[in-house]
Amino acid sequence: MKKESLSPRELGMMLLSLLSVIIVLVIAFNDETKESIRLLILIDFAICMVFISNFFWGLVKSDYKGHYLRNHWIDLVASLPMIEQLRYARIFQVLRVIRLVRMSRSLLKPFLQHKRETTVTSLLVGLVTVLTLSSVLILLFEDGVAGANITTAEDAIWWALVTISTVGYGDFYPITMEGRVIGAVVIVCGVSFFGIVAGYLASVFVSPEEEEKLHQQNQQLQQRSDELERQLKRLHQQNEQILARLETLTPAPAPAPVPVPTVPAEPDHSPDSPAKS
């Protein structure tokens, strides 16, 4: 079974979980009839949709769906927007990602290995964070001011979306100094986000060509490697044949002569033999 590993998407969902837990705590300790609290409820609903989409996306991409369901079912339960008590279960997602961070030897390694996923996750987290903060702050500063036209949660969300997209319809606009500063920051963030989107789309169209070139180069290298391996095999066979011929041509060495032991002659003790003088 494949070991669960850290990914940019998991880190992004952890950051969104932290943001959603803060939103839920603010909602729990304030009056839900206020426009700012209504705005937070709408934002939390949108974050829940992101969590649910992430859950089913991970389920579809997982090779071991049973293992994925056993480990991530709490994420689905905590993402249900209508049950407020279950939203606190998102802390388990935060704890699981923290455990993966501690198990990972390098935090930057997954970001470098999955550049596309890192880009999309960073864009999503940044977009949700900027929309959340800008819409909440603009409503806090503009609500109740004489002549203000951003007075409801829907107005604040619409203004944040229009401003970050740099469209600028002009139907809603801040009139306070604080609101204009927030608007300027949102415009700069929007330009940066769309620059990232443009770069990502360019990489999507360029990367297949680079991957195809790399694939062709790998095929050529593999063909050369196979050809070299065949040549080495032929050389090895030729060497074996040459050694076999040399063995047949070289005469076997003659065996060394076996020395014959000499037996000393026995002395003659017969009476006819001459006596020694």
C-alpha positions in Angstrom: 0.0 0.0 0.0 1.3 3.4 -0.9 2.5 5.5 2.0 0.7 8.8 2.5 3.0 11.6 1.6 3.0 15.4 1.9 1.8 17.4 -1.1 1.2 21.1 -1.8 -2.5 20.4 -2.0 -2.5 19.0 1.6 -0.7 22.1 2.8 -3.1 24.4 1.0 -6.1 22.7 2.6 -4.4 22.9 6.0 -4.1 26.7 5.6 -7.7 27.0 4.5 -8.7 24.8 7.4 -7.0 27.2 9.8 -8.8 30.1 8.2 -12.1 28.3 8.4 -11.6 27.4 12.1 -11.0 31.1 12.8 -14.1 32.1 10.9 -16.2 29.5 12.7 -14.9 30.8 16.1 -15.8 34.4 15.2 -19.3 33.3 14.0 -19.9 31.2 17.2 -19.2 34.2 19.5 -21.1 36.9 17.6 -24.6 37.7 16.6 -25.5 36.1 13.3 -27.8 38.9 12.4 -24.9 41.3 11.8 -23.9 41.8 8.2 -20.3 41.0 8.9 -21.2 37.7 10.5 -23.5 36.9 7.5 -20.6 37.6 5.3 -18.4 35.2 7.2 -21.1 32.6 6.9 -21.2 33.0 3.2 -17.4 32.8 3.0 -17.4 29.7 5.2 -19.9 28.1 2.8 -17.6 28.8 -0.1 -14.7 27.3 1.7 -16.8 24.2 2.5 -17.4 23.8 -1.2 -13.6 23.9 -1.8 -13.1 21.2 0.9 -15.8 18.9 -0.6 -14.4 19.3 -4.1 -10.9 18.5 -2.7 -12.2 15.4 -1.0 -13.8 13.9 -4.1 -10.9 14.9 -6.3 -8.5 13.1 -3.9 -10.9 10.1 -3.9 -10.9 9.9 -7.7 -7.2 10.3 -8.0 -6.4 7.7 -5.2 -5.3 4.2 -6.2 -6.5 2.9 -2.8 -10.0 4.3 -2.4 -10.8 2.3 0.7 -7.6 3.5 2.5 -8.4 7.1 1.4 -11.9 6.9 2.8 -10.7 5.5 6.1 -8.1 8.3 6.5 -10.1 11.2 5.1 -13.7 10.6 6.1 -13.5 13.2 8.8 -12.6 15.8 6.1 -15.9 15.2 4.4 -17.9 15.3 7.6 -16.2 18.6 8.7 -16.9 20.1 5.3 -20.7 19.9 5.7 -21.8 23.6 5.8 -25.1 23.1 7.5 -23.9 21.4 10.6 -22.0 24.0 12.6 -20.8 21.6 15.4 -19.0 19.4 12.9 -17.0 22.3 11.6 -14.6 22.1 14.5 -13.5 18.7 13.3 -11.4 20.5 10.7 -8.8 20.7 13.3 -8.1 17.0 12.6 -7.1 17.9 9.1 -4.7 20.5 10.4 -3.2 18.0 12.8 -2.8 15.3 10.1 -1.0 17.8 7.8 1.2 18.9 10.7 2.1 15.2 11.3 3.0 14.8 7.6 5.2 18.0 7.8 7.0 16.5 10.8 7.5 13.2 9.0 8.8 15.0 5.8 12.5 15.6 5.8 12.3 18.6 3.6 9.3 21.0 3.4 10.4 22.5 0.1 10.8 19.1 -1.6 7.1 18.6 -2.5 6.8 22.1 -3.7 9.8 21.6 -6.1 8.6 18.2 -7.3 5.0 19.3 -8.0 5.4 22.8 -9.5 2.0 22.9 -11.2 0.1 21.7 -8.1 2.0 24.2 -6.0 1.0 27.0 -8.4 -2.6 26.1 -8.4 -2.8 25.6 -4.7 -1.0 28.8 -3.9 -3.3 30.7 -6.2 -6.4 29.2 -4.6 -5.3 29.8 -1.0 -4.2 33.4 -1.8 -7.4 34.1 -3.7 -9.6 32.9 -0.9 -7.6 34.7 1.8 -7.6 38.0 0.0 -11.3 37.8 -0.8 -12.1 36.9 2.8 -10.0 39.7 4.4 -10.9 42.4 1.9 -14.7 41.8 1.9 -14.8 41.6 5.7 -12.6 44.7 6.2 -14.4 46.8 3.6 -17.8 46.0 5.2 -16.5 46.9 8.7 -15.2 50.3 7.5 -18.0 51.1 5.1 -21.1 49.9 6.9 -22.8 52.7 8.8 -21.0 55.5 7.0 -23.2 58.2 5.5 -23.3 57.8 1.7 -21.7 54.4 1.7 -23.0 51.9 -0.9 -21.3 48.8 0.5 -23.7 47.9 3.3 -24.5 44.2 3.0 -22.5 41.0 2.9 -23.5 40.4 -0.8 -22.3 43.9 -1.7 -18.9 43.3 0.0 -18.3 40.0 -1.8 -19.4 41.4 -5.1 -17.0 44.4 -4.6 -14.1 42.2 -3.7 -14.6 39.9 -6.7 -15.0 42.8 -9.1 -12.0 44.6 -7.7 -9.6 41.6 -7.6 -10.5 40.9 -11.2 -9.5 44.5 -12.0 -12.8 44.9 -14.0 -14.1 47.8 -12.0 -17.8 48.2 -12.8 -18.1 51.1 -10.5 -21.5 50.1 -9.1 -19.9 49.6 -5.6 -16.9 51.6 -4.4 -15.4 52.6 -1.0 -15.8 56.2 0.2 -13.7 56.1 3.3 -9.9 56.4 3.3 -9.5 53.0 4.9 -11.7 51.4 2.3 -9.7 53.0 -0.5 -6.5 51.7 0.9 -8.0 48.2 1.1 -9.2 48.6 -2.5 -5.7 49.5 -3.7 -4.2 46.5 -2.0 -6.8 44.2 -3.6 -6.1 45.7 -7.0 -2.4 45.0 -6.7 -3.1 41.4 -5.5 -5.5 40.9 -8.4 -2.9 42.0 -11.0 -0.4 39.6 -9.3 -2.8 36.7 -9.4 -3.7 37.1 -13.0 0.0 37.3 -13.8 0.4 34.0 -12.1 -2.5 32.6 -14.1 -1.1 33.8 -17.4 2.3 32.2 -16.5 0.6 29.0 -15.5 -1.4 28.8 -18.7 1.7 29.5 -20.8 3.5 26.6 -19.0 0.5 24.3 -19.7 0.9 24.9 -23.4 4.7 24.9 -23.5 5.3 22.0 -21.1 3.8 19.3 -23.4 6.3 20.3 -26.1 9.2 20.1 -23.7 8.0 16.8 -22.4 7.7 15.4 -25.9 11.3 16.6 -26.7 12.5 14.9 -23.5 10.6 11.8 -24.4 12.2 11.7 -27.8 15.7 12.2 -26.3 15.1 9.4 -23.8 14.0 7.1 -26.7 17.2 7.9 -28.6 19.3 7.3 -25.5 17.6 4.1 -24.9 18.1 3.0 -28.5 21.8 3.8 -28.3 22.0 1.9 -25.0 20.4 -1.1 -26.5 22.8 -1.0 -29.5 25.8 -0.8 -27.2 24.5 -3.7 -25.2 24.1 -5.8 -28.4 27.6 -4.9 -29.5 29.0 -5.9 -26.1 27.2 -9.2 -26.4 28.7 -9.8 -29.8 32.2 -8.9 -28.6 31.8 -11.3 -25.7 30.7 -14.1 -28.0 33.6 -13.5 -30.3 36.0 -13.6 -27.4 34.6 -16.9 -26.3 35.0 -18.3 -29.8 38.6 -17.1 -30.0 39.4 -18.7 -26.7 37.8 -21.9 -27.8 39.9 -22.0 -31.0 43.1 -21.3 -29.1 42.4 -24.2 -26.8 42.0 -26.5 -29.8 45.2 -25.3 -31.5 47.5 -25.4 -28.5 49.0 -29.0 -28.0 48.6 -30.5 -24.7 51.9 -30.7 -22.8 53.6 -34.2 -22.7 53.5 -35.9 -19.4 56.7 -35.9 -17.5 58.6 -39.2 -17.4 58.3 -41.2 -14.3 61.7 -42.0 -12.8 62.4 -45.8 -12.4 63.9 -46.6 -9.0 67.3 -48.5 -9.2 67.7 -51.6 -7.0 71.3 -52.0 -5.6 73.0 -55.4 -6.5 73.3 -57.9 -3.7 76.8 -59.1 -2.7 77.9 -62.7 -3.9 78.6 -65.0 -0.9 79.2 -68.2 -2.9 82.4 -70.4 -2.1 83.7 -69.9 -5.7 84.0 -66.2 -5.3 87.6 -65.0 -4.7 88.6 -64.1 -1.2 89.7 -60.7 -0.4 93.4 -60.4 0.3 
